[in-house]
Amino acid sequence: LAPVEVQTLLRQNAWVLDVRSGDEFAAGHVPGSINIALSGQFASWAGGILGIHANPVLVAESDAQIEEARLRLARVGIEELRGYLAGGVKAWQTAGLPVLQTPQISPQELNQKLSAGKYDVLDVRREGEWQAGHIAQAEWRALDAFPQGLPKVKPDAKRTLAVHCKSGYRSIIACSLLERAGHRNVVNLTGGFDAWQSAGL
């Protein structure tokens, strides 16, 4: 699909699934697209978040990634695809269409921002992980529950929501879903809770 065709589909609320790494997605992506990277439990998350009747448009770095995504999606029942963005994000940019970035923050930076009182934290890990230990100020909403409704995020222009999971894979999915819903003050905690603990915070 040409960039302008994908833009039209996005206006019709179609799912656009970016299968690149979280870091590549954060650096620049199609506004409204969802990131579920091929590197993790890609197919099960895609099935759980999008549902098997999603008919997504794929965004990838290469034809090999498109093919891998197609095969893995079919295994969880997502067999119908609308197509893929020809030329990827580069073609989207070349067409003069807007690109969105998802800011990333280190544990040390986040700790400073929390002390200043300008940030909220959302933990999207599973309940057992949360109960085993979490960032003191965090709110909890497991990513698994996002399809039933996104967490209540106050649209406060002065506050930023830092999202984290264990390592960063699920949190970038969560960030992309929040961005798709219109939230702009969302940042991803680099390295997740593991990095937070490693930093001794």
C-alpha positions in Angstrom: 0.0 0.0 0.0 1.2 3.5 -0.8 1.6 5.9 2.2 -1.5 7.9 1.3 -3.6 4.6 1.2 -2.4 3.7 4.7 -3.2 7.2 5.9 -6.8 6.8 4.6 -7.1 3.4 6.4 -5.9 5.0 9.6 -8.6 7.6 9.3 -11.1 4.7 9.1 -9.6 3.4 12.4 -7.8 0.5 10.8 -5.1 -1.3 12.8 -1.6 -0.4 11.5 0.9 -2.9 13.1 4.6 -1.8 13.2 6.8 -4.9 13.7 10.2 -3.2 14.0 12.1 -3.1 17.3 10.8 -0.8 20.1 13.8 1.5 19.7 13.2 1.9 16.0 9.5 2.6 16.6 10.3 5.1 19.3 12.7 7.0 17.0 10.0 7.6 14.4 6.7 5.9 13.4 3.4 6.3 11.6 1.1 8.2 14.0 -1.7 5.9 15.2 0.3 2.7 14.5 0.8 0.0 17.2 4.3 -1.4 17.9 4.5 -5.2 18.6 8.1 -6.1 17.8 8.9 -9.4 16.1 11.7 -10.0 18.7 9.3 -11.0 21.6 6.1 -12.9 22.0 4.9 -11.2 18.9 2.0 -13.4 17.7 0.4 -14.0 21.1 0.4 -10.2 21.9 -0.9 -9.4 18.4 -3.8 -11.8 18.9 -4.5 -10.6 22.4 -4.3 -6.9 21.7 -5.7 -6.6 18.1 -8.0 -9.7 18.1 -8.1 -12.2 15.3 -10.4 -10.1 13.0 -8.0 -7.1 13.0 -7.0 -7.3 9.3 -3.9 -5.1 10.1 -1.7 -3.2 7.8 2.0 -4.1 8.5 4.9 -1.7 8.8 8.4 -3.3 8.7 12.0 -2.7 7.8 12.2 -5.4 5.1 10.3 -7.9 3.0 11.7 -10.6 5.3 10.1 -9.0 8.3 6.8 -8.8 6.5 6.9 -12.4 5.6 7.9 -13.5 9.1 5.1 -11.4 10.6 2.5 -12.8 8.1 3.5 -16.4 9.0 3.5 -15.8 12.8 0.2 -13.9 12.7 -1.5 -16.8 10.7 -0.5 -19.2 13.5 -2.7 -17.3 16.0 -5.6 -16.9 13.5 -4.9 -13.5 12.0 -4.9 -14.7 8.4 -6.4 -11.7 6.7 -4.1 -8.7 6.2 -5.0 -5.4 4.4 -1.4 -5.2 3.1 1.8 -3.5 4.1 3.3 0.0 3.9 5.4 -0.2 0.7 8.9 1.2 1.5 8.2 1.4 5.3 8.5 4.5 7.4 11.1 6.0 5.0 8.5 6.0 2.2 6.0 7.6 4.7 8.5 10.4 5.5 9.4 10.8 1.8 5.7 11.4 1.1 5.8 14.3 3.5 3.6 12.7 6.1 4.0 13.4 9.8 6.1 11.0 11.9 5.6 10.6 15.7 8.3 9.8 18.2 8.0 8.2 21.6 10.4 9.7 24.0 12.4 7.3 26.1 13.7 8.0 29.6 16.4 6.4 31.7 15.7 5.2 35.3 18.0 7.9 36.7 16.1 10.6 34.8 12.7 9.3 35.8 13.8 9.2 39.5 14.7 12.9 39.3 11.4 13.7 37.5 9.4 11.8 40.1 11.2 13.8 42.9 10.1 17.0 41.1 6.5 15.8 41.1 5.8 16.3 37.4 5.6 12.6 36.3 3.2 9.7 36.9 4.2 6.1 36.5 2.2 3.3 34.9 3.3 -0.3 35.4 1.9 -2.7 32.7 3.4 -6.0 34.0 1.2 -8.9 35.2 -0.2 -8.9 38.7 2.3 -11.4 40.1 5.2 -9.3 38.9 3.6 -6.1 40.4 3.0 -7.8 43.8 6.6 -9.1 43.8 7.8 -5.5 43.8 7.1 -2.2 42.0 8.1 1.5 41.8 6.7 3.2 44.9 4.7 5.9 43.1 3.4 3.6 40.3 -0.2 2.9 39.2 -0.8 -0.6 37.9 -2.7 -1.7 34.8 -1.6 -5.0 33.1 -1.1 -4.8 29.4 -3.4 -7.9 29.0 -6.3 -5.7 30.3 -5.8 -2.9 27.7 -8.2 -4.4 25.1 -11.0 -4.2 27.7 -10.2 -0.5 28.1 -7.2 1.8 28.4 -6.1 3.0 31.9 -7.7 6.2 32.9 -5.1 8.8 32.1 -5.8 12.4 33.1 -5.2 14.7 30.1 -3.0 17.1 32.1 -0.6 19.0 29.8 1.7 19.7 32.7 2.2 16.0 33.7 3.9 13.2 31.8 3.1 9.5 32.1 6.2 7.2 32.2 5.2 3.6 31.2 7.2 0.5 32.1 7.2 -3.3 32.1 10.0 -5.7 33.0 12.4 -5.0 30.1 10.7 -2.5 27.8 8.9 -4.8 25.3 5.4 -4.6 26.7 5.7 -0.9 27.7 6.3 0.3 24.1 3.2 -1.6 23.1 1.3 0.2 25.9 2.8 3.6 24.8 1.7 3.0 21.2 -1.9 2.1 22.3 -2.1 5.3 24.5 -0.7 7.4 21.6 -3.3 5.9 19.3 -6.0 7.0 21.8 -4.6 10.5 21.6 -2.3 10.8 24.6 0.8 12.7 23.8 2.6 13.1 27.1 3.8 9.5 27.2 7.3 8.3 27.7 8.8 4.8 27.8 11.2 3.7 30.6 14.3 2.3 28.9 15.1 -1.2 30.2 12.0 -1.3 32.3 11.8 -2.4 36.0 14.9 -4.5 35.5 16.9 -1.4 34.7 15.2 0.5 37.6 16.3 -2.2 40.0 19.8 -2.5 38.5 20.2 1.3 39.1 19.5 0.6 42.8 16.4 2.9 42.9 
